[in-house]
Amino acid sequence: MTDRIVSAIREGRVTPQNVSAAQVLGFRAATDGGFERLNRGCAVIRSTEDLDQYLWSYGRMVAAQWAGVLEFGLLQNLPFERFDVTDVGCGQGLSTTLFLDHVKAEAARGRVLASIVGGVRLYDASPHALRRAFEVLRLYRVSVKAQSVRLPQVPQPAASALPRVTILSNILDIEGFDLNSLRQSLFAPGGRHLVIAVSNDRQVAGGGARVRQFQSLLSRHHRLLACESKAWEVQMATRSTQVVAFACLMES
Ligand SMILES: C[S@@+](CC[C@H](N)C(=O)[O-])C[C@H]1O[C@@H](n2cnc3c(N)ncnc32)[C@H](O)[C@@H]1O
């Protein structure tokens, strides 16, 4: 099935000039049985329709979560002049899109984004999600690499002189992979990192407890220079949802 966003990029309707998270959210669409197939956001996404459905069911919620995350002092005043970005469980790249919109608006101050962001590395198990994420994020005119992975294994990134921003958006709460193994494969000794994690704090298996567990693993195994965390309620049209998030500046 054709990817509606990739088609819109090919046809010049989504461009480097107008790309944004809001633009991506405009492609939300529901399909029969789509909500159930997403399995509360825990499923590995199997089709481009399910990507549209994810935007329909969860896109505005993810944007609302990130509005809260972007209030952290560490994101208002980014600690690095220039950095790489790694998005783990990136899906269609919505969280990095929201983050890059923020960097463009707040940190660029006349600089082009490519002079701030060295490269973006995307990891997910879904080839459909990775393809869309790659095509959207390339429009930000930064170097993008996408790779299919099965968590907790993540390839060690090539050595880079740049510090790294690692995004863990709505992935740590999913059960089925070991959090300490993920930490070990993400953070080889010797780097500087800003780690940003956010998830719903749902009252079922997994949930916010895993986010808090990952944060405590970071504090136990790495040198934390600054850390902020919070839990709050996001009000959506028909329901409200409890969200947990943290941002930690650390040396690995
Ligand atoms: C809830 S979505 C989060 C997407 C995005 N980070 C966001 O905040 O909108 C979870 C993503 O994790 C991927 N995923 C789920 N389990 C995975 C696993 N074991 N290994 C790699 N990716 C996985 C799914 O394909 C999906 O794209």
The ligand as an SDF file (V2000), in Angstrom:
LIG
                    3D

 27 29  0  0  0  0  0  0  0  0999 V2000
    4.1260    3.4430   20.7140 C   0  0  0  0  0  0  0  0  0  0  0  0
    5.1480    3.4810   19.2530 S   0  0  0  0  0  0  0  0  0  0  0  0
    6.1810    4.9010   19.6140 C   0  0  0  0  0  0  0  0  0  0  0  0
    6.5730    5.6540   18.3770 C   0  0  0  0  0  0  0  0  0  0  0  0
    7.2340    7.0140   18.6390 C   0  0  0  0  0  0  0  0  0  0  0  0
    8.4630    6.8750   19.3900 N   0  0  0  0  0  0  0  0  0  0  0  0
    6.2550    7.9490   19.3320 C   0  0  0  0  0  0  0  0  0  0  0  0
    6.4900    8.3730   20.4740 O   0  0  0  0  0  0  0  0  0  0  0  0
    5.2390    8.2450   18.7000 O   0  0  0  0  0  0  0  0  0  0  0  0
    6.2330    2.1360   19.5520 C   0  0  0  0  0  0  0  0  0  0  0  0
    7.1770    1.8270   18.3980 C   0  0  0  0  0  0  0  0  0  0  0  0
    8.0870    0.8400   18.8510 O   0  0  0  0  0  0  0  0  0  0  0  0
    8.2410   -0.1580   17.8550 C   0  0  0  0  0  0  0  0  0  0  0  0
    8.5490   -1.3810   18.6100 N   0  0  0  0  0  0  0  0  0  0  0  0
    7.7400   -2.0570   19.4410 C   0  0  0  0  0  0  0  0  0  0  0  0
    8.4100   -3.0860   19.9900 N   0  0  0  0  0  0  0  0  0  0  0  0
    9.6750   -3.0590   19.4820 C   0  0  0  0  0  0  0  0  0  0  0  0
   10.8450   -3.8670   19.6540 C   0  0  0  0  0  0  0  0  0  0  0  0
   10.8480   -4.9140   20.4720 N   0  0  0  0  0  0  0  0  0  0  0  0
   11.9610   -3.5400   18.9850 N   0  0  0  0  0  0  0  0  0  0  0  0
   11.9870   -2.4640   18.1570 C   0  0  0  0  0  0  0  0  0  0  0  0
   10.9160   -1.6680   17.9520 N   0  0  0  0  0  0  0  0  0  0  0  0
    9.7700   -1.9520   18.6020 C   0  0  0  0  0  0  0  0  0  0  0  0
    6.9340   -0.1910   17.0860 C   0  0  0  0  0  0  0  0  0  0  0  0
    7.1120   -0.6010   15.7480 O   0  0  0  0  0  0  0  0  0  0  0  0
    6.4890    1.2820   17.1720 C   0  0  0  0  0  0  0  0  0  0  0  0
    6.9290    2.0010   16.0470 O   0  0  0  0  0  0  0  0  0  0  0  0
  1  2  1  0
  2  3  1  0
  2 10  1  0
  3  4  1  0
  4  5  1  0
  5  6  1  0
  5  7  1  0
  7  8  2  0
  7  9  1  0
 10 11  1  0
 11 12  1  0
 11 26  1  0
 12 13  1  0
 13 14  1  0
 13 24  1  0
 14 15  1  0
 14 23  1  0
 15 16  2  0
 16 17  1  0
 17 18  1  0
 17 23  2  0
 18 19  1  0
 18 20  2  0
 20 21  1  0
 21 22  2  0
 22 23  1  0
 24 25  1  0
 24 26  1  0
 26 27  1  0
M  CHG  2   2   1   9  -1
M  END
$$$$
